[in-house]
Amino acid sequence: MTVHEFGKENKEVVVLIHPSLVRWDYFEYVIPLMEDRYRLIVPALPGYDKDSPGDFTSVEEIASELAGILEKRGIKEVACMYGCSMGGSVVARSLADGRMKVRSAVMDGGIMPYRLPWIATRFIAIRDFLVIYLGKLGGLKMLEKAFTSDEYSDEDLKYLADVLESMSSRTIWRTFESSNNYDMPKEIRTDCPRIEYWYAKSEEKDRRLDIDYIREKLPRTVFRVFEDTGHGGLALLQPQRMVRELERAMEE
């Protein structure tokens, strides 16, 4: 797993973990706003890493590998660990592992493990795989039909088409199978004093089971609802707002 680092001279460490179907440069608008004050650690997750060909592994393996990388770099404390969607899954697993001291954690639309019968999880994984794999086969033309919102520019769609083209079918399968079904302990014990779960008002229904999981397993979590954005939209469309919210979370 390649890790990109910015602002290495700064003391406070912020980890930014990207969602599925994008690469680490998902944070390209956020990084310039933070690198003068924070030491930014931005991993390129397996299967989405142009510099290290390979397939997606699992949420558990990525959380463990990331902790090992931070340890090797002498990082003992993280001021904030942020993860969006699939990245939020990695944050949740990292908190459960407890290998590093995290002062604040943010799961932005984070995917929590399904608590459904095994056969139901198979059907969901197959459905998600087929949707993305057909998008990969259809390329830009299919994406143009699927994403009709004005929020997505032609450049955005071309970027997404490029990411899909580079993804293996194994990465697509493992991404959704693992993000939806990764292992978590029955009781999550973490000394992280500030945990936040963010979600867009427009995705409230889609995130219902994730919210219920967080409320049960991490009852001290603070929930923040964003009215005027979609799933994972802050980093791309409102980076200044995202940075303000991260800094507020760190201060609180």
N, C-alpha and C positions, 0 to 999 in steps of 0.2 A: 504494500500500500504506500503510494507516494504521499508525502505530507508537504504542503506548501506553507512557508512561514514568512511572516511579515512583521516589521517592527521588533526585531529580535532584541534590540537594546532596551526595550521597555520591560517593566517589572510585572505588571498585571497581565495574566494570561487569559485569553478568550479563545475558546474552541468553537468553530463553526462547522456543522456537519450537514451536508447537502441532502436533498430528497432524491427519490428515484427519478429516472428519465432525464436528468440533467447531470452536468459535470461540476467539478469544484468551482468553476468560474461562474456558477450561479450567484456567487457573492461578489462579482466584479464591481458592483456599484457600492457595496458595503465596505469593502476592504479599504479604499482610499479615505473613507470617513473615520476609520478607527486606527489605522496603522501608525499614526503619529503618537498615540496615547497607550496603545495596547500591543502586547505580543500576540499576534494572531496565529493560530494553528488551524489550517484548513486542509483536512485530508481529502484525497481523491479516492473514493471508495472502490474496491475491487469490482471489475466489470464496467466501470465508468472512468477508467484511468487510461488516458492516451499514452502516458509514459511507461506504463507497466501492463502489457496485455495479459488478460486472464479473465476469469469469470467471477461473478459475485459469489461470496462464500456464505456467510450467514450473519445475522445480527449479533449473535453471541461471539463469533470469532472476531468480527470487526471491533466490538467493544473491548475484547481482550487484547487484540493487537494494538489498538490505539493507546490503551493504558500502558502497554509495554514501551511504545515509542516515546510517550511522555516521560516515563521513568528513565529511559536511556538518555534523554535530553536534560535530565536533572530538574524536571518540572515536578514539584511536590504538591502544588496547590493551583487550582484553576479558579479564576475570579468568576467566570461564567462559561457554562457549556450550553450551547444552543444547537438544536437539531430540528429540522423541518420534515414533517411527514415520516418517511423512512428514517431520516436522521434523528427524528424524535424517538424512534424505537431504540436507536443506539444510545441515546441519552438515558432512556429508562433503564436499559440493561446495565449501563455503566453505573448508575446510581445503585442498582441492586448488587452489583459486584463489589462496590465499595473499595476499589483499589487505589483511588485517588481522592484527595480532598477537594470537593467542589463547593464553593461558597454560594453560588446561585446556578440554577438549572432552568432552562426554558425548552419546553416541548411545543413547537408550533404546529398544530394539527397533527401531533404525533400519533402513530399507529400503535395501538396496544394489542396484545395477543387476544385472538378470538376465544371466547369461552362457549364454544358450540360443539355439538357432536362431531366426531372425526369426519364422517361422510359429508357433512355440511361444509367443513373447511376445504375438503377436496373439490367440491363443486365450485366454491368461490374462487379458489386458486386457479382452476381450469378456466373459469369465466374471465378472470383478470388477465391471465396469460393470453387467451385468444384475442381479447380486445387490443392488447399492446402488440402482439405478433402480427395481427392483420394491419395495424398501423405501420409497422415496420415494412411489411410487404407492399403496402399501398403507397408509401412514401409521402411526398409533399402534397399531392392531390387529395389523398384521403384525409390528411391532417387539416387541410383547408376546409373540408366539408365538416369535420368533427369539431373544429374550434372556430366558431363563428363570432365569438365575443370580440368587441373592439379593443379589448385589453391586449390582444395578441397581434403584434405587427407581423408583416411578411418576414422580417428578419428573425423574429422569435420562432416562427413556424419552421423556417429553414434550419435554425439551430436544433430544434427538436427532432426534425427529420434526420439530421446528421447524427445526433446521439443515437436514435433508434437504429439507424443503418449500421452503426459500429457495435451495437449490443448483440451478443450471441443469444440464441434461444435459451441456452442454459442460464444465462444471467437474468433474462426476463422471468423465467420460471422461479429461480431461486429468490429473486427480489421479492415477489409477491408471496410465495410460499413461506419464506422466512419472516418477512415483516408482519405477516398475519398470525404466525404460529410459533414465534420464538419462545424459548423456555424462560420462565421467570419463577422465582421462589414464591411459595404460598404467602409468605410474610416478607415484605420488603423493609429492611432496616437500613436507613441512611441518616448520616449526620449532616446532610446538606440543609442549611437553615432557611433557604429561600428557593422554593420550587414553584414554577408557574407553568400553566398550560394555556396556550393561546389558540384561538380558533376564530374563523370568520363567521359572522352571523349567517351568511348564505350557506355554510356547510354544517350548521348546527345539527341537522338531522343525520347527516352522514357520520358525524363524530359522536353521536349519542352513546354508543357502546364504549368508545374510548373514554369519554367523559365519566361514564359510570365506573369504569375500571379504575381510573385515577382517583375518583372520590373514595372508593373502597380501599384501594391499596396504598395511596399516598394522601391521606385525609387532610394534611396541612397545606396541600397545593392551593395556590391562588389562581383563579380562572380569569382570563381577560378576553373579552369579546370585541372583535373589530367589525364595525358596521360596513365600511366602504372598501372592502378588499375581498379577494377570493382565497381559496386554499393555496398557501405558500406564496401569496402575492406581494408580501412586504419587501422582501429582498430585491425583487425585480422592479416593482412599481413605486414603492415608497421607502427607499433605503434610509433616508434621513429619519423618518418616523421609526423605523426598525431600530436604528442606532439609539435614538432617544429612549425607546422602551427598554432596550438592553441595559443602558446605563442606569435607568431608574431601578430596574430589577437588581442590579449590582449594589446600588446605594441603599436599597431597602433591606 
